[in-house]
């Protein structure tokens, strides 16, 4: 096993261990959010407390394991790399926060591992949907199993994750791109179509396509991600 593979495996172990520490809290809080939906006070404060707890817990656990790594949490740099390290963790405590706040299970805890400004690994976690998703330079894994995109070649049989309406296509808008990517990578979705996609996430898509056999293309302000077989069929509709 190469040094790069050893490093990747070690980081995977550290991140998954950090996910284990927050699993019970997420499960408990999500259940409580279901009970709070009828509350006059609403759920925003409770959901924000969960968000803050996840951020703090991940920071402490990951920092203890790799003290020299830098940290960016929810878009804000907490600390730069130190002791000649060029690596950092980029943490999004809850992608799909509105879903989480309304006790809808389409959300994810995301962690990016970056080295010299190059994304090396991407992790996502959702204990409600039982998602442990990882993308690295050689593979995509869902719950420790390597996954590939679907082979469906007829768009009428397919299902697309999308925040953009297209007539005559089976669409599903989850409100959480991370969950979409996990399901696309494992052949649940046959493609994804997003309007106003965050260009900062393009390196993740490139790594995902390389690992799973998918195809990505930007068309104006639309990002198209497909299994390849129905790519041109989707383009004709856009």
C-alpha positions as CSV (number, residue, x, y, z in Angstrom):
1,X,0.0,0.0,0.0
2,X,1.4,3.4,-1.0
3,X,2.0,6.2,1.5
4,X,-0.9,8.1,-0.1
5,X,-3.2,5.2,0.4
6,X,-2.0,4.8,4.0
7,X,-2.7,8.5,4.7
8,X,-6.2,8.3,3.1
9,X,-7.1,5.2,5.1
10,X,-5.9,6.8,8.3
11,X,-8.0,10.0,7.7
12,X,-11.0,7.8,6.9
13,X,-10.6,6.1,10.2
14,X,-10.3,9.4,12.1
15,X,-13.3,11.0,10.4
16,X,-15.6,7.9,10.8
17,X,-14.7,7.8,14.5
18,X,-15.6,11.5,14.8
19,X,-19.0,10.7,13.1
20,X,-19.6,7.9,15.7
21,X,-19.3,10.5,18.5
22,X,-22.1,12.6,17.1
23,X,-24.4,9.9,15.9
24,X,-26.4,9.5,19.1
25,X,-26.9,13.2,19.4
26,X,-28.1,13.6,15.8
27,X,-30.6,10.7,16.2
28,X,-31.9,12.1,19.5
29,X,-32.2,15.6,18.3
30,X,-33.9,14.6,15.0
31,X,-36.5,12.7,17.0
32,X,-37.1,15.7,19.2
33,X,-37.4,18.0,16.3
34,X,-40.3,15.8,15.1
35,X,-42.1,16.4,18.4
36,X,-41.4,20.1,18.2
37,X,-43.0,20.8,14.8
38,X,-46.3,21.8,16.5
39,X,-44.6,24.1,19.0
40,X,-45.3,27.8,18.9
41,X,-41.7,28.5,19.6
42,X,-40.7,26.7,16.5
43,X,-37.6,24.6,15.9
44,X,-34.9,27.0,14.7
45,X,-33.2,27.5,18.1
46,X,-33.1,23.8,18.8
47,X,-31.8,23.0,15.3
48,X,-29.2,25.7,15.6
49,X,-28.0,24.2,18.9
50,X,-27.6,20.9,17.2
51,X,-25.7,22.5,14.4
52,X,-23.3,24.2,16.9
53,X,-22.8,20.9,18.8
54,X,-21.9,19.0,15.7
55,X,-19.4,21.7,14.7
56,X,-17.8,21.8,18.1
57,X,-17.6,18.0,18.5
58,X,-16.1,17.5,15.1
59,X,-13.6,20.2,15.6
60,X,-12.4,18.8,19.0
61,X,-12.2,15.2,17.8
62,X,-10.5,15.9,14.5
63,X,-8.1,18.5,16.1
64,X,-7.1,16.0,18.8
65,X,-6.2,13.4,16.1
66,X,-4.4,15.9,13.7
67,X,-3.3,19.0,15.7
68,X,-1.4,20.5,12.7
69,X,-4.4,20.5,10.4
70,X,-6.2,23.8,9.6
71,X,-10.0,24.1,10.0
72,X,-12.7,25.9,8.1
73,X,-16.2,25.5,9.6
74,X,-19.3,26.7,7.8
75,X,-17.2,28.9,5.5
76,X,-15.1,30.5,8.3
77,X,-11.5,29.8,8.9
78,X,-11.1,28.8,12.5
79,X,-7.3,28.1,12.4
80,X,-4.8,27.8,9.6
81,X,-2.5,24.7,9.2
82,X,0.6,24.8,11.4
83,X,3.9,23.0,11.9
84,X,4.6,22.9,8.1
85,X,1.3,21.1,7.5
86,X,-0.6,22.0,4.3
87,X,-3.7,20.1,5.1
88,X,-7.1,21.3,6.4
89,X,-10.5,20.1,7.3
90,X,-13.5,21.9,5.8
91,X,-16.6,21.2,7.8
92,X,-20.2,21.8,6.9
93,X,-22.1,20.8,10.1
94,X,-25.5,20.3,8.4
95,X,-26.0,20.5,4.6
96,X,-29.8,20.6,4.2
97,X,-30.4,22.6,7.4
98,X,-33.9,23.6,6.6
99,X,-34.8,19.9,6.1
100,X,-33.2,19.0,9.4
101,X,-35.1,21.8,11.2
102,X,-38.4,20.5,9.8
103,X,-37.5,16.9,10.8
104,X,-37.1,15.8,7.1
105,X,-34.3,13.3,6.9
106,X,-32.6,14.7,3.8
107,X,-29.5,16.3,5.3
108,X,-25.9,15.4,5.8
109,X,-22.8,16.3,7.9
110,X,-20.0,17.0,5.4
111,X,-16.2,17.0,5.8
112,X,-13.7,17.8,3.1
113,X,-10.0,17.0,3.5
114,X,-7.9,19.4,1.5
115,X,-4.1,19.4,1.0
116,X,-2.3,22.3,-0.8
117,X,-5.7,23.6,-1.8
118,X,-6.5,20.3,-3.6
119,X,-9.5,18.3,-2.3
120,X,-8.3,14.7,-1.5
121,X,-11.3,13.3,0.3
122,X,-14.9,14.0,0.8
123,X,-17.1,12.5,3.6
124,X,-20.8,12.7,4.4
125,X,-22.8,11.2,7.2
126,X,-26.5,10.8,7.9
127,X,-27.5,8.2,10.6
128,X,-31.2,8.6,9.8
129,X,-30.8,7.4,6.2
130,X,-27.8,5.2,7.2
131,X,-25.5,7.1,4.9
132,X,-21.7,7.0,5.3
133,X,-20.4,8.3,2.1
134,X,-16.8,8.8,1.0
135,X,-15.2,10.0,-2.2
136,X,-11.4,9.8,-2.7
137,X,-9.1,9.9,-5.6
138,X,-9.7,6.2,-6.6
139,X,-13.2,5.2,-5.4
140,X,-16.6,6.2,-4.0
141,X,-17.9,4.3,-1.1
142,X,-21.3,4.1,0.5
143,X,-21.4,2.3,3.8
144,X,-17.9,0.9,3.2
145,X,-18.9,-0.6,-0.2
146,X,-17.6,0.7,-3.6
147,X,-20.3,2.1,-5.7
148,X,-20.8,3.0,-9.4
149,X,-23.4,5.0,-11.3
150,X,-26.5,3.3,-12.9
151,X,-26.5,1.8,-16.4
152,X,-30.0,2.9,-17.4
153,X,-30.0,4.2,-20.9
154,X,-33.6,5.4,-21.3
155,X,-34.5,8.7,-19.6
156,X,-38.1,7.6,-19.3
157,X,-37.0,4.9,-16.9
158,X,-34.7,7.1,-15.0
159,X,-35.0,9.4,-12.0
160,X,-33.2,12.7,-11.7
161,X,-32.3,14.7,-8.6
162,X,-33.0,18.3,-9.5
163,X,-33.8,21.8,-8.3
164,X,-34.8,22.8,-11.8
165,X,-38.1,21.9,-13.5
166,X,-38.0,19.8,-16.7
167,X,-41.2,18.6,-18.4
168,X,-41.6,14.9,-19.1
169,X,-38.8,13.7,-16.7
170,X,-39.1,12.0,-13.4
171,X,-37.7,14.5,-10.9
172,X,-36.9,14.5,-7.2
173,X,-35.9,17.5,-5.2
174,X,-34.4,16.4,-1.9
175,X,-33.1,19.8,-0.8
176,X,-29.7,18.3,0.0
177,X,-27.2,18.0,-2.8
178,X,-25.0,15.7,-0.6
179,X,-27.7,13.1,-0.3
180,X,-28.3,13.4,-4.0
181,X,-24.7,12.7,-4.8
182,X,-24.6,9.6,-2.5
183,X,-27.7,8.2,-4.2
184,X,-26.5,9.1,-7.7
185,X,-23.1,7.4,-7.0
186,X,-24.9,4.2,-5.9
187,X,-27.3,4.1,-8.9
188,X,-30.5,5.3,-7.1
189,X,-30.5,8.5,-9.2
190,X,-29.5,8.4,-12.8
191,X,-28.5,12.0,-13.0
192,X,-28.6,15.4,-11.2
193,X,-29.5,18.8,-12.6
194,X,-28.9,21.9,-10.6
195,X,-29.4,25.6,-11.3
196,X,-26.9,28.0,-9.8
197,X,-24.6,25.3,-8.6
198,X,-21.8,26.3,-6.3
199,X,-18.7,26.3,-8.4
200,X,-16.6,25.6,-5.3
201,X,-18.0,22.1,-5.4
202,X,-16.8,21.3,-8.9
203,X,-13.6,19.5,-7.8
204,X,-15.8,17.1,-5.8
205,X,-17.9,16.4,-8.8
206,X,-14.8,15.7,-10.9
207,X,-13.5,13.3,-8.3
208,X,-16.9,11.6,-8.0
209,X,-17.2,11.1,-11.8
210,X,-13.7,9.7,-12.0
211,X,-14.5,7.2,-9.2
212,X,-18.0,6.2,-10.3
213,X,-18.0,6.5,-14.1
214,X,-20.3,9.5,-14.1
215,X,-20.2,12.5,-16.4
216,X,-20.5,16.2,-15.5
217,X,-21.0,19.2,-17.7
218,X,-21.8,22.8,-17.0
219,X,-24.4,24.3,-19.4
220,X,-24.8,28.0,-18.8
221,X,-26.0,28.3,-15.2
222,X,-27.0,24.6,-15.1
223,X,-24.9,21.8,-13.8
224,X,-25.6,18.4,-15.4
225,X,-24.4,15.2,-13.8
226,X,-25.4,11.9,-15.4
227,X,-24.5,8.2,-15.7
228,X,-23.3,9.0,-19.2
229,X,-25.8,6.7,-20.9
230,X,-28.6,9.3,-20.7
231,X,-26.5,12.4,-20.8
232,X,-27.4,13.6,-24.3
233,X,-31.1,12.8,-23.6
234,X,-31.1,15.2,-20.7
235,X,-29.3,17.8,-22.6
236,X,-32.0,17.8,-25.3
237,X,-34.6,18.7,-22.7
238,X,-32.6,21.5,-21.0
